[in-house]
Amino acid sequence: MIKTSAMSFERQKMHGGRFLEFSKDGSDYIDFSASINPYGLDSVLKDILKESIPLLEHYPNENYSEIKFLISQKYGIKDDKVYLGNGANSIIFRLFQLFDRNINICLPVPSFESYRLAAESTNSKIIYYNMPNLKVDYDILDILSDNINILVLANPNNPTGFIIEEDLLQKILVHCKSKNIFVLLDECFLEFVERGENHSQIKNLYNFDNVAILRSLTKLYAFPGLRFGYLILNNSNIVKELEKLTPSWDINTLAIEAAKYSLKQNMEAVVADIQKEKITLESNLKSIGVSVFPSVANFLLCKYKKNLSKDLLKEKIIVRDCSDFIGLDDTYFRVAVRTYRENIILFETIKKLIKRYTI
């Protein structure tokens, strides 16, 4: 059930969102590897960004009080409990730097590879928890002992799309508090879940000073090229320590403007549309023999008996090859939910490939 590793585990970085890498020859690709809002940038936000281009001639204003105020108002917290960063990914690396080197970090797998890379950057010892049936279960409590310093949980998990049962999550958080284990709870994909805020632990943070919740704007609001993430925790001392590690002008001016706009928007209708398309896509893929894991997020983890990722790339379709995730192999792939037309293209292309395999 449990494997222990240090920095010896080497894997190729195969992250999603590689559209610009594959399309550099000018070819048209459809990118299902990046799990972002398929409807793209809000038209109003596009205009705001265009009008803000002259701001690029100046250094960003490092007073992020307006953004912190919007976040604090949204979640009913104090703004000194908010840390802003140049994307959620950079926040993970910076957070781990606050702890002593050579500590023990528990990572459920499969999960987002940046957790492992961030842990390795601090020479930490990684305790892998292999999730039974790709879900966090009660047996995780058995390994959360006094020798664990940090636990990382993604809710929903990437790449599985599973969400942790509420009762279990509360037991984990209480247990970690009793063992003095710091918990990084990644909720970056929760905004794609219908009524997702009901699952957020931000409302319970006043009970825990050992929990940090990670969120991102760039996925739902479709500006991953700008980078913007934030951390919420009931521990202002950690916020101060993180800010000491943060270089000046960490967030660019356009990202600041995008954040100001996005934090004021209601995206329930967009999320509902994406979830509706997900149901259709899941049904279509299952109908042609692809195994699809039930996901609450805006992506689907799939499995077929052959590696579809490489052949789909030849058809100008990019999916997330999951062979670099611990516990998965090249028969697994992840697809983001895109528009109805694009989802149909994916479905028809996979159906064509499967027919070709059987000839």
Helices and strands as residue ranges (DSSP letters): E 2-5, H 19-22, G 23-25, E 30-31, H 43-51, G 53-57, H 65-75, G 79-81, E 82-85, H 88-96, E 104-109, H 113-121, E 125-130, G 132-134, G 138-142, E 150-154, H 166-178, E 182-186, G 190-192, G 196-199, G 202-207, E 211-216, E 229-233, H 236-244, H 253-262, H 268-287, E 291-292, E 299-303, H 308-314, E 317-318, E 320-321, E 332-336, H 340-358
